[in-house]
Amino acid sequence: MAMFKTFIVLLVAPTVISQNVIDLSGSNWTLTNPPYNNISVPGSVPSQAHLDLYAADVISDPYYGLNDFNLRWVANSNWTYSTSTAGLDMSKSTQTWLLFNGLDTFTRIEFCGQPVASTNNQFRQYYFDVSALLNNCASPTLSINFGSAPMIADQIAVEPNQETWPYGVEIIYEFPNRQFIRKEQSDFGWDWGPAFAPAGIWQPAYVLQLSSPPDASSEIYVRNSDFGISRVGQLNNLPPDQSAPWLLNASLDVLGTLPKGAALSYAFRDSSTNKTVSSGNLTNLMSSNSTITGTAILDPSAYELWWPRGLGSQNLYNLTVSVVDCSGTTLASVNRRTGFRTIVLNMEVISEEQIAQGIAPGNNWHFEINGHEFYAKGSNFIPPDAFWPRVTETKMQQLFDSVTAGNQNMLRVWASGAYTPDFIYDIADQEGVLMWSEFEFGDALYPTDQEFIDNVAEEVTYNVRRVNHHPSLALWAGGNELESLELQNVNQTSPDEYNYYLAQYEQLFLDTIINIVYANSKSISYIPSSTTNGYLDLNFSLPKPMTERYNNKTPGSVYGDTDYYNYDSLVAFNYSSYPVGRFANEFGYHSMPSLQSWQEAVSPEDLYFNSSTIQLRNHHYPPGGLNTSNYANTSKGMGEMTIAAERWYPVPNKTDSVANFSAWCHTTQIFQADFYKSEIQFYRRGSGFPNRQLGSLYWQLEDIWQAPSWAGIEYDGRWKVLHYVAKDIYQPVIISPFYNITTGDFEIYVTSDLWSPATGTASFQWYQWDGSPITNISTPSTAFTVGALNTTRVYATTIDNSSLDYNNAIFYMNITAEGQLPNTKSKTTFNHDNFFHAYSLADAELVDPGISLTYSNDTQNVTVEATGGIAVWTWLDYPAGVLLNFDSNGFLLLPGQPREVSYTLKSDTTNGLWTGQVSVENRSMEITESTPPGRSDSDKTGSVNNYDGHSMEHSVPNWQGGSDLLRSLKRAAAYTRSINDLVVQTDPLVLTPSRQQQ
C-alpha cells in the first residue's frame, strides 16, 4: 500500500471545513521506460527522469564530464511515472481532483487505468476531476507518461501548414524547434548551459478529496490566488498618486462549488509582531463557479512601506483572505506574505522641466519605487540548475545573501528559463531585491495559431495571478531580445516579410499577454521585450493599449534600455564604444570558473585549456545543432578569453600544469571583472549626464553548471572576481576615472545614488609601481558636493606619455564622503578608492610586491600587506570543501598599508582546516614570459577525449602562444583605451529638489 503525506487543513476561525489534501511527494513512485525493459527504478515527486535515474545509479552525474552529450538518450526517450493511490474515500458524495502545479512537458495521464487528459505546457497548473473514474475503480493507480520533448518538438515543426520564419530568426543552440513548445527554452541549450531537456513532475502534485454533504456547504480548495495591492486609481505603466488610499484586490480560484452568497473577509498582521493591523470584509464581490473576487479600500496610515535593499526597510505583512458562506462558516482561507509599495517603469515623454535640468529629450526609462526614482544596481538571474527540483531554499538563500552583500537591489529574471517559484520571491521580498520578471520567450519568434495563443493565455494567467502579491515583483516583460534582435533579424534578412512577422509578434505580446497582465494586476508595468525603445502611446481604452516605438526615433533624443556585447578585447575599456541609453539591462564578457569548480565536474587529466572536455563544456559559441565536436566554435570563445588575458595582464608562468591552468582561469576572471567595472562606472556616471541613465544590470549573476560563462558566482556559490568588483563599484558613492587618450583629457568623477546631496573630500596620487610617489604632477585634494542621483567632476587635467611614463605609473584615488541613506535620519560616512593605469598591465614595469598573509585566531580575519611595491588585483583564495565570501577581494594594495579582511562562512566540510589553506596572489607577481595554458609549452596537439570516452587526436588552435602579432596588438590596444570617450556633459545635471528626491 502506498504511503501518503495526508494533511487535514484546519484554517482560520470561526469554523473551517476540513480538506483531505494528499501530497503525492509521499507516494511510492516508479519510473519506467517501456523500450528499456530493464529500467524500472524508484521515482520521486517533485523530480525529473535524469535525477531519478542518477539516484538509482542507472546513469552517472549528469553534470560530470561530457554527460550532456552522453545522456541525450534520456531526453530522446519516453518515461512513465506511476504510483498506487489506494485508501481514498470512494463515496459518491466526495469529489476527487488531481492537481499538478507543474508537468514537464508532454504527458498522457491515466487514473484507474482510464485516460484522464493530455498536457503540453510545463508552466501551467493542471487540475482534473476524476470522481467518476474513482467511483468505478477497485484499485486506484495513477500513471503519467512523459513524451520526449525534443522528438515532439521536431514532429510539431513538420506538421502541415506549420509556421516558418526567415533564416536566423530561431537561434538554435542544440536541440532545435524549441519555439513550438511551452517548455523551458534553455532546456534545449544556451550559450552558457547544457541541453538536457528533462521530463518529469517538476512541481508539487496532489490528490484532493472534497465532501459535498447534503445539509451544508460543499468543501472547496483554493488552487491559486491573486492578491494585488495598488493605489486607488492606479493604472499599469503610469506613476500613481502617492497620496491615494491603498486598494486591495483579492481573487481566489477554487476547486469545488462556491455556494450562493459566498463572501470574502481579510486580515492583515504585521509579519514581525503578528499583531493584527486591519481586518474586514471585501466588497464589490463577483463570483462564478470557480473564482470569487472582492476589493477593500485601506487606510495608508496603517501600513509601513516596503523598500528595496539600501532604500529603506522591508516591511512585510501576513494577509489572510477567507471564503465564508451565509452561515458564517469559513470554507477556505489563504495566507500570503505581502507588502505595500508602488513600483513603476516610467517610460513617459521627457518633460519640459526635465529638459530645463539638462536631460536630453526623448522618453524616460527608469524605475520608481513609492514615487521615487532610484538607481537600479544588479544583474541577470538565470535558471540556477538545469534540474529545478534540486534548487533548494538553502541554496537560494545563500545566493540572495550574495546578491545583497554585493550591493545589488534588482535582478532581471531572464526569459527562456522557468517561472520563478514562490519561495524565491519570498526570499526576494525578505531581502529587498526587486525582481524584473519575464515571460518564457526568447531569441526566437513564436507561432500565433489559436491553439498556441490559448495555451499561452492559460500559462500567463496562472503565473501572473500566482506571484502578484510579492512586493519584490517589479516588472513583467514579454520576452528576451524580441525587438532588439528577432525583429531586427527579420528586417535585415527578409524586409518584405517584416510587417507579417511584426503583426504576429504584436498578436502575442501586445494583444494577448499585455491584456492578461492588465486584467490581473494594476500595480505592475509591462513591456513586450526586454530591450525596447519604449512606447509611442498608451491608451487603456483600446484593445491594444500600447503602441510600441520600435525605431521611430528622433535624432538627438534618447530612448529605452540597452544591451552590449563586444568580444573584441582590442576595444575593451573604450568608453566611446558603450551604448548611451537610459538603462543598461545586459552587458558582459565570459570567463572561466575556478579550478575548484572545474574539479567538481572534470577528471584530473582534463584540467588544461585545450582538453576536449573543457572546450566542449564551453558553449560560446554554440554548435547550432546536435553535433558533439563543436571545436571550431568553442575555440573562438576560448581564444577570446585567452587573447584578452594576454593583451591586458601579465599571464601565468607556473611550472605545475594544474596550477598554471588555475592561474589562467583566474586571469580570465580579472579581465571580465575589469571590463564590467569600466562599463558600470560609465553607466553610473550617466545618472548626471543628459541621457539620465538610472540602471545597470550586468549579465549574469550565477552559473547553471561548471563551465565558462558570463557569471559572477559559480555553480557552488563561490564568488568570481566579478562579484567582488561589482560589490565595490555598486557602493552608494564611488569615485571613477575617465581617460581620452586621443586628447589626453583625464577626468575623475564622484557619482552618488543617494537621494540627497553628499559632501566629502577626494584625494589623488600618482605612484611608480615600486610604491614611490610621482611628484612632478600636481594632485591636490578636492572638496566636493555631489547631488542626489547625480555625478560631479572632481579632477581634470591633461596627461601624455612625455610627462608621465605610462609603463611605470598608476593613479590612486580615494574619497571620504558624508551623506544620508534613503529613508534614514542619520548621516553615514562613505569611503571608496579606485585606481587607473593608462597602459596595459602586460607592459607595465611591475615589481614583486612582497606580499605577506597572516591569520588572526582572535579576530578570525586575514591580513594582507605589500612590502616591496604595489600589488594589483590582490586575490585571496580558499580551498574546496568550504563556501565563504571575503568582505573584499581583487583589490589594490599600496606598500606599508596592511588590509584586514573579514569573511562570511556559509558552509564548511573541512572542520575548520581551510583557514590554513588560504592563499594570496596578484598580477604583479606574474612578471615573466608566460606559459601557455595547455599542458606544456610544446603542446600544439594533445591527446583529448571526445564525448563517448574514446581517445582521439584533435588539432587545437594555439590561441595561447604569445605571438609577435599579439604582443604588438597589446600596445595598440592600450592606445585605444577610451578613444573619443563620449563626453556628453562635463558638469552634472542641475536637478530641482523634486528630482533629487530630498
N, C-alpha and C positions, 0 to 999 in steps of 0.2 A: 504494500500500500504506500502511495506517495506521501511524503511528509510536507506539510504546508506551513507557511507563516500565516496565521489567521489573526486578523485584527478586528475586534469589536470596537468600533469607533464611537466613543461617548463624547459628544461635543457640548456646546455651551448650554447652560441652564436657560429657561426653567425645565423643559422636558425635551429630551432628544431621542429620536428613534434610532435604535442600533442598526448598524450596517455590517454585513458579513463581507469583508474585503480580503480576498485570498491573494497574497503576494506570490506570484509564480517563481520568484527567485528562490523560494524554499522548496520547490518541487525537484524530484529526481528526473532530470532530463537526460536524454540520449541523443547523441549526434551520429548520424549515419550518412553514407553516400552509396546509393544503390549500385552504381557501376563498380565501386570498390567494395566488394562484399566483405573484405576483411577489416574494414574500418567501421567500428561501432564503439564509440567512446563516451564517457560521461560528458554531458553538456552542462551549461550554466546560463543563467539569466541575471543581469544583462551580460552579453558576451557576443563573440563572433567566432566563426569556424576556425580561423587561424589560432586564436587563443586557446580554444578547447583542444585542438589537435596538438598544440605545443604542450599544454598541461598533461596530455596523455602520452607524451614522448613519441607521437607519430611523426612530428616534424621537429626540427631544431629551431632555435630562437629566430623568429622572422627578421630580426634586426641584425643578425650576425652575417658578416661577410657579404656575399652576393646573393643572399636568400631572397631578396626582392625579385631576382630572376628565377632562382631555383624553384620557388613556390608558386609560380604562375599557374600551375595545375590546380591549385586550391581555388583561385579566382575563376578559373575556367570550368569549374565543376558545380553541380547542384548539391545542396546539403539540406538534410532534414533534421529538425529538432522535434522530439516527441516526448510526451510525458503522460502519466496517468493522473486523472483528476477525480478519483473515487472519493466518496464521502460527502458529496454535495447534497444539498437539500433538493429532493426530487419532486416536491409537491407542486401541483399546478398553480398554487397561489403565489409562487415565487418566480420572479423574473431573474434570469441568469444572463449576464453580459460578459463578453470578452473585451478587455480594454488593453490596447497596446499603445504606449507612448512613443515607440519607435521601432519600425521593422525595416531592416536594411537588406534589400530594397524590394525585389520582386518575389512575391510569395503566393502560394496556394495554401489556404488554411482549411483543415478538416477538424471536425469535432464529432465525437461519437461515430467515427467512420464516415461521416457525411460532409460534403463540401459546404463551407461557410462563405468564403469570399476569396478574392484575389486582391493583392495590393501592389502598388507601383510607385511609392513615394517614401523615401527614407525620413522625410521631415514632417509627415502628417501624424496626427493621432487617429487611430482607428478603433472603432467600437462596434460590436455586433451582438445583437440579441439572439441567443442560442437556446432560449427557453423551450421552443418546440422540439428541438433536437434532443435536449436532455430528457424531456418527458417520455421519450421512446427509446431510452438508452440504458442498457443494463450495466455497461462498464465504460464510463466516460473516459475518453482519451483525447488528447489534443496533439495535433500534428501540423507542423508548419514547414513546408518545403520551400527553400530559397533557391531561385534560379540564378544562374551565372549572369551577373550584371554586364560584364564585357560582351558575352555572347548575345545577350538580349539586345543590348545597345546596337550591336552590328546588325542584328535582324531588323530592328526598327528602321535603321538607316537606309535599308534597301527596299522598304515597303513601297508599293506603287504610289506614285504622286507625292512621295515624301519631299519635304523641303530641302533645298540645297543652297549653298552660299558660294560666293566667289572665292577663288583660291586664296588661302592665307587667312581667311576670317576666323575659321576654327583653328586655334593654336593647339596643335597636338603635342602632347608631352610623351606619353607612352601609349596606353590604350586609347583608341580613337572613339569618336561619336558620343562623348560624354554629354553634349548639349541636348541630346534626345531624351535623357532620363533625369529624373529628380533624385539624384544621389550626390553625395559629397563629391564635388568636381575634382578635387585634388586626390581622390582615391584612384583616379586614372593617371596619376603622375603630375608632378610640377617640377619647376627647376630647382627647388630646394627639398624635395621629398620623394619617397618611394611610391610605387603604384601597386598596392596590394589588393585593391578593390574588394574589401572584405564583405561578408554576408553574415547576418545573424540578428537576434533580438537584442538590439544595442541599447535599448532604454527599458525601464521597468514595465512589467506586464502583470495583469491582474484578472482574476475571476471575481465578478461582483454578483451577489445574490441579494435581491431587494424583495421584501414581502409586500403583498397587497391585501391587507386584512379588510374584510367587508365593512367593518364598523369604524374605521379610522383612515387617516390619510395614508396613501401609499408611500413607501420609502423612496427616497431619491438619492442620487450620488452626484456630487459636483465633479465633473471631469475636467473643467477648465474654467478660468475666471479672468475677467478684465477689470482691473481697478485703475481708474485714471484720476489723477489729481491735477487740476489746472486752475487758472484764474477765470472767474466769470467773464464771459465774452471772449475768451482766448481763441484764436484761430491758428492752425498749424502754420509754421514758417514765418509768423509775424510776431514781433515783440509785444507782449501783453501789458495791460495796465497793472503795475505792481501794487497799486493801492486797492485793487478789486478783491472781494472775498474769494476764498477758495471754493472750488466746485468738485465734489466727489461724484464720480460716475462709476457705479458698480454694476457689473453684469456677470451672471453665472450661467454656465452651460451645464445642463444636468442630464443624467440618465434616469429613467423612470418617468412618472407622470406628475406634473405640477398640479396641485389641487386648485380648484377655483377659489379666488380670493386670497391667494398666497401673497405674503408681504415680505419686505426686507428690512432688517434692522442692522445698525452698525455700532461699533465701539472702537475708539482709538485709545491705546495705552502707551505711555512712554516706555520705550524698549529698555531703558536703563533702570527705571524705578518700578515698572509695571503698574504705575498709577494711571487710573482712567482719566483721560484728558477731556473727552467728549463722547457722547453716545446719543442715539436717537433712531428714528425711523426714516427710511428713504421715501421720497415722494416721486411723482411723475412715473409711476410704475408702468411698465409694459412687459407682457409675458406671452409666451407661446408654450407649446408642449415641452420644449427643450431649453428655453432661455428665459430668464427673468432679469429685468434691468430697472434701476432706480437711481435717483440723484439726491444729493443733500448739499445745502449751502453751509459752509463752515466759516466760523469767525477766525480771521487770520491772526488775531492777537493771542489765540490759544496755542499756537504751534511755532516752534523754532525752525528756522530754515535749515535745509541740508545744503552743504557746500562741498565742492571738490577739495581734495588734499591741497593744503597750502593756502586756501582761500577762506577757511572758516571751519566750523565743526560739522561733523557728520551726524546730525540729529535724526534719529530714526524712531518710528512709531509702529507698534503692532496693531494691525487693523483686522477686526473680526466682522465679517458680514454673514448674517444668518437668514435662512429662509424659514418663515413662520406661517403656519396655517391659521385658519379662522379661530381655532380654539386656543391659540397661543402656544401650540406645540412647535418646538424647533425641529424642523425636518432635516436640516443640514447646515453646517457652518464651515466657513473657510477662513483661515488665518494667514495673513501675509504681512511681512515687514516692509514698510514703505517710508517715504519721506516727502517733505514739502519743498518743492523747488520749481522754478521755471527754467527751461533750457531751450534756447532758440538759436538756429543757424541764421544769422542775419545776412540776407542777400539783397537787401533793398538798395535802391539807387543812392549813390553818394550825394549827400545834401549840400546845399549852398554853404551852410555853416561849416561842414567838413572841408569843403574846398577852400574856404577862407582860412582854415587852420593849416593849409598846405597839403592836404590829402588829394591825391590825383583823382580826377573824375572816373566814373565807371560804376561798378557795383561793389558794395560791401561783400565780404565773405569771411565772417568770423562768428564765433560762438559768444552768446551772452548768458550768464548764469544769474538768475534772480535780478535781471535788469542791468547787470554789469558786464561789459566786455572784459575779456581776460586773455592772457596768452596761453594757448594750449601747448603743453610740452609732453611729448610721449613717443610712442612707437606703434608698430603694427603687430597685432596678435594673430598668429596663425594657429591651425589645429596643433595642440601640444603633443599629440600622439597620432600615429596612423590608425590606432585602435582606441576609440573613445571609451569603451568600458574600463580601460585601465587608467583613465585620467581621474585621479583621486582628489578629494578635498584637501588632503595634506599637501600634495604636490602643488595644487593651485594656490593654496595659501602661501607656500614658500615663494611661488612665482610672483604673487602680488606684493609680498613683502619686499621683493627685489624691485618691483615697479615703484613703490613708494619710497624706498631707500634711494632710488635713482632719481628722485625729484620729478617724477612724471605724474601728470594729473589726467591724462587721457590716453586711451588705447583705441585704435581703429581695429575693430573686429572684422577682419578681412573676409570678403565674399569668397565663395567657392570652397569653403570648409563645411562645417555643420553649424546649425543654430546653437548658440551658447546655452548650456544647461543652466537652470535657475541657481544652482549652488554657486556657480561662478559669478553671476550677477549679484548674489547675496554677499559674496566676498568683496566685490567692487563697491557695493553700497556701503559696506562697513569701512572700507579703506579709503573711500573718497576718490575713486578712479572712474572717470567718465568713460562710457562705452559707446563709441561711434559704431553702430551695428549695421550690418548689411544683409540683404537677401542673397541667396546662394546662386549667383550668376556671375560668370567672369570669363574674360578672354575668349569669348565666342558670342555669336548671335543665336537666338533661340527660336524654336517653332512657335507658331501662333494659331494652330488649329484649335478648334473649340475644346477638344478633349484635353490638350495640354494646358490651355488657359484655365479651364475649370479645375484641373489638378493643382495648378499653381495657386489659384484663389483659395482653395482649402488649406494649403500649406501656409500661405501668408496670413490668413485669418487666424489660424490656430496660434502661430508664433507671435504675432503682434499682440493678441489678447493675453497670451501666457506671460509675457515679460513686461507688460505696460506699467505695472506697479513699481518697478525698480527706479529709484531716483538716479541711479548711475546711467540709465539709458539716455543717450544724448542725441541720437540721430538714427533715422532709417535711410539707408542708401540702397538704390535698386540693384546695383552690382558693381563689379570691378572693371574699370578701364573700358566701359562700353562706348562712351562718347569719344574719349581721347585716343582710343586705339582701334576698336572694332569698326565704328562708323567711318573713321578716317581710312582704315584699310579698304573698306568698300569704295569710298570716294576715290581712292588712288588706283585701285585695280579695275573697278567696274563703274565708272562715274554714271553711265547711262542707267544703271540699276539702283543708284543711290536712293532715289525717292521711294522705290518699292521697299527696300530694306529699312529705310527710316520709318516708314509707316508701320512696319511690323514691330520695330523697336518701340515706337510710341504706343502701339496697341497693348503691349505687355507692361511697359513701365510707366506710361503716362495716361493710360485708360484704365488699366486693371489694378495694378499694385497700389498706385497713389490713392485711389478712391477707397481701397480697403484700409489703408493706414489712416486716412482722414476720418473714416466712419468709426474706427475703433479707438482713436486717440486724438485728443485736442492738444496735447502737451508736447508732441514730438514733431520736429521738422523732417522733411523728406526731400531727397534729391534722387534723380533716376540713375545717376552714375557717380562713382567715387571721385573722378576728376571731371570737373564741369565748369563752364563759364557762367553758371547760374541761369536764372530765368529772365525772360523779357517781360512776362506778365504773370500775375497771379490773380485769378478770378474764381472765387468759390461758387459762383452761380452757374458756371459752365460744366458740362460733363467731363471735359478735360481741363481741370482748374489751372494747370501750369503750362505755360508756353516757354519752351527752352530757348536760350540764346544761341546755342551752338557756336558758330564762328561769326555771328553778326556783331562784330566788334567795331568800335570807333577808334581810329588811331589816336594815340596819346592817352587813352583810358586804360584802366587796369581792371581785370575781371578774374574771378574764380580762384580755384586752387591749382596746384601744380604737382607734377612728379618729375623726377630727374634721375637718369642713369647714364653714365658715361664711363665706359670701360677702357678708354684710352688714358692711361695714367700720365701720359705726357702733359695733359692739360689739367691734371688734378691740382687743386688749390687755386685755380684760376677763377677768381670770383666773377669775372665777366661771363663765364660760361654757365653760371647758375641762373635759373629762371627767376623772373621778377613777377610775383603774384601776391595775392592777399593771404595765402595759406599754403604750406607745403605738406602734402599728405603722404608722399612716398619719395624716398631718395636713398641711395645706398651703393654698396660695393661688397663683394663677397670676401670671405676669409676662411682659413682652415680652423677647425676646432683644436683643442689642446691634445697633447699626447694622451692625457688621462682619458679623454673621451674616445679617442681612437682605440685605445686598448680595450674598451668595453665591447667593441664590435669587430675588431680586425685581428687576425693572427699575428704573432710577432714577426714572422718572416715577410709580412706585407707592409711593415711600417717604414715605407720610404715613398717619396713623392711620386715616383713613376710606376709604382706597383699597379697591377691591373685592378686590384680591389679598390685602392684609393681613387684611382682615376674614374672607375665606373660608378662609384658611390657619389661622385661629383656630377650633378645633373645640370650644370651650367657649362655648356649649353646642352639642352635636352636632345635626345635622339630623334624626336619627331615620329616615333613609331616603336615597334616592339623589338628592334634589333638589340642584341646584347653585346655589341662590340663598338660602343659609341666613342672610340678613341679620337676620331677626327674632331668631334665637337667638344668633348670634355677636355682635350688637351689645350683648346683655346682658352677655356676658363682657368685651367691650371696655369697656363702661360701668363694670363693677365695678372694673376696674383704674384707670380714669381717676378715678372718684369717690374711690377710696381715696387716690390720689396727691394730689388737691386737698384732701381732708379733713385730711390729716396732715402735708403738707410744702409748703414753697414750691415752686411749679412753674415750669417753664421760661418764659423770656421772650426768646427769641433771634430775631433778625431773619432769619437764614438758615433756610429751611424745613427743610432736611435736618438741620441742627444742632439745630433745635428738636425735630424728630421723634426724633433720637437721645437728646436730653436727657429727653424724655418717656418713652422706653423705659427709660432708666436710673432714672427716678423710680419707675416701677412695680416695678423690681427692689429699690429701697430699701424700699418698703412690704413687699414679700414677705419680705425678709431680717429686717426689724424684727419682723414678725409671728411668723415662725418662732422668732426669738430669744426672744421672750416666752414662747412655748409650751415651748421646750426648757428654759428656766430653771425654769418651773413644774414640768415633769415631773421634771427632775433633783432639784429640791428635795424631791420626793415620795419620794426614797430614804430620807429621815429622817422621814417622816410615816407615819401609820398605814396608808396604802394601800401602803407599801413598794414604790414604783414603781422598777423596775430596767431600764428600756429605753425609748429613743425613736428611732424610725426615720422620718424625715420623707419626704414624697412631693414630689419624686422626685430621684434622683441626677442623671440625664443626659437629654439630648434625643435623640429618634429622627430629627428633622429640624429645619429652621429655622422656628419658629413660636412663638406664645405657649404657655407650658406652666408646669408646676409645678417644672421642673428647676432645679438649681443649677449645672449645667455644660452649656454649649451644644453643639450637634452637632459642632463642630470641636474641642472640648476647652477652649474659653475659659470661665473661671470667671465666673459671675454674682456679684453682691454676696452672694447667699445662701451660696455655698460658702465665701467668706471669713469670713462671720459665723458659720457653723456651725463652721468650724475654730476660731474664737476661743472659742465657748461650749461646745465639746466638749473643752476643755482639762481635765486631771485635777482641778484645783482652781480654782473660779470664785467670784466674788462677784456677787450679783444683787439688784436692788431689787424690792419689792412694796409697792404703794400701794393703800389702800382709800379712795377719795375720799368715800364716804358718811360714814365715821367720821373720816377724816383720819389714820388709822394708817399710818405709813410705817416699813417694816422692811427691813433688809438681812440677807441670809443668805450664809454661805460654805458651799459644797457640795463634797464630795470623793468621787471614786470610787476612791481608793486603798484598799488592803487593810489599812492600819494608820493610826493617828491622825496628823494633820498639825498643826503648830503654826505660828503666824505673827502678823502684825500687820495690821490693817485701818485704812486712813486715809480720811478723808472731807473734802470741802469743797464748799460752795455757791459758785457763781460767777454774776455777771451775764454777759451774752453778750459784753460787751467785754473779758472776762477779769478784771474786778475781783472780788476775793473778797467774799462776803457774810458779814459778821462778827456780825450780831445773832442768829444761830442757832448754838448750841454743837455742834461736831462733833469731839469728841476722838478720837484714835486709840485702837484697842482691840486688846488681845492676845486671841488665841483658840486653842482646840484644837478641831478637828473630827474626829469619829470616823471609823472605816473605813466606807466606803459610807454616808455619813451627811451631815447638814447641821446647821448651828448658826447661831443668830441672833446677829449681832454689833452690831446697832444698831437701836434702836426709838425712835420719837418720834411726835408728832402735829403735823401741819402743816396750815395752811389759807391761803387767799388774803389774809387780813387781816395775817398776819405775814410773808408772802412773796409778792412779785409774781410769780405763776406765768409771766407772759409774759416775764419778764426774769430767769429763774433756771434754772440747770442744776446738778445734783448730780453731782459726780465722786467715784468711789470706787476704791480700789486695795488689793490685798493682796500681801504678800510672805509666802510660807509655805515651810516645810521639811518634807519627807516622803520616804517611800521608795516608789518604784515597785514594783509586784508582781514578785517573783522577782529582786530586786536586793538587794545588801548595803549599798550606799552611799546617802547622803542626796542628795536633789535639791531645788533651790530652784525654787519655782513663783511666777510673777508673773501677775497678771491685773488689768485695770482695766475699768471699766464706767461708764455714765452714765445719768442719769434726768432727765426733764423732765415735769412734771405736765400740761402743756397740749400741744396740737398745735403742731408746729413751724410750721405755716402761720400761726399767730397770734403766734409768738414775736417778740420785738424783736431780731432778728438784726442783726449788723453785718458789714460786709465784713472778713473776717479777714486780708486782705493776705497771701495765700499766695505763697511762693516755692518754686521747684523747681530743684534742681541735680543734675547727674550727675557722678560722680567717675570719671575714667578709671583711677585707681589701684585703688579698691575695686570698680569697676563697679556701685556701688549708687547709688540716688537718695536725696536728702534733701529732705524736705518740712518747711516751717516756716510757722507762722502768726504774723504780726507785729502785727495790728491787732485781734484778737479771737479768739473760739473758733470753730474750724472743725468743723462736724459732718458726718458721712458723707463725709469726705475720700476722694476716689476717684482712683486713678492709672489712666489708660487708655493703651492701646498700639494701634498701627495694625494693619491687616490684613497678612497675609503672614508673621506670626510667631505662635508659640504659646508662652506662658510663663505662670507664675503668680508674683505677688509673695509675699513671706513674710507680708505683711499688707496689708489694703486695707479701705476703707469704715470708717475709724477716726475717732476724735475727736482733734483737735489743740488743746492749750492753747497760748496765746501764749508765745513765748520758749522752747518746749521742742521743738526740732527732732527729727524722726523719720527715722532712716536705714532704708531699705527695700531688702532684697536681693531676688533673683528666681531662679527656676529656668527656664532656657531649654530648651524641648523641641524646637522646630523653627524654622528661620529661612530664608526665601527672599528677604530684603531685603539680604543681605550686610552685616548689622550696622547698616543705616541706620535701623532702628526706634528706636535709642537717642536719636536727635534728634527723634523724633516722639511721645515720651511726654508726656502732658498731665495736668493735675490739675484737679479741680473739686470743689465741695462744695455742700451745700444752703444754707449761709449766704450764698452769692453770689446765690441766686435770691430777691431780696427786693423785687421789683416785681410789678405786676399781670401775670398770666400771659398768654401767647399760646396759644390752644387748639392741640392737636397736629395739626390739619389743615393744609391748605396755607396758609391765611391767616385773619385774624380774621373775614372775611366769609363764609367757606365754610359754607354751610348745605346746599348740594347740590354735588356735584362730578362732573366727567366721569371715570367709572371704567370699568374693563374687566371684562366677565364672562368666564366660563371659556373661551369659544371665541375670545376676542380681539376681539370686536366692541364698538365704543364704545356706551355707553348712559348715560342719565341715571338716577341712582338716588338717592332721598332717603335721607340717612344721619342717624340720630338725633344731635343735637348734644350728646352726653354731655360734651363738653369745655368748654363755656361755663361761666363762674363765676356761676351764678345766685344770686339773693339767698337762695333756699331752701337751696341747697347751703352757702353760707357760714354761714348760721345753724346748719346741722346740724354744721358742724365744731366750733363751740364746744360744742354739746350733746354731741358725741362725746367731747370731752376730759373732760367731767364724768362720762361713763360708764366711763372707764378704771378698771378694777379695782373696779367697784361690787360690794359684797358679796363681795369676794375671799374664797374659801373658806379659812379658817384652820382646818385640821383639828387642828393641834397647834402650839403656839408653841415648845416645847422639842424637841430632837432625840430620836429613839429611843435608848433605853439598851440597847445591844446587848452581849451577852456576848462574850467573846473568840472563841468558836467562830463566832459570827455575823459578827464583824468580820474573820474570815479572817486573823488575825495570823500 
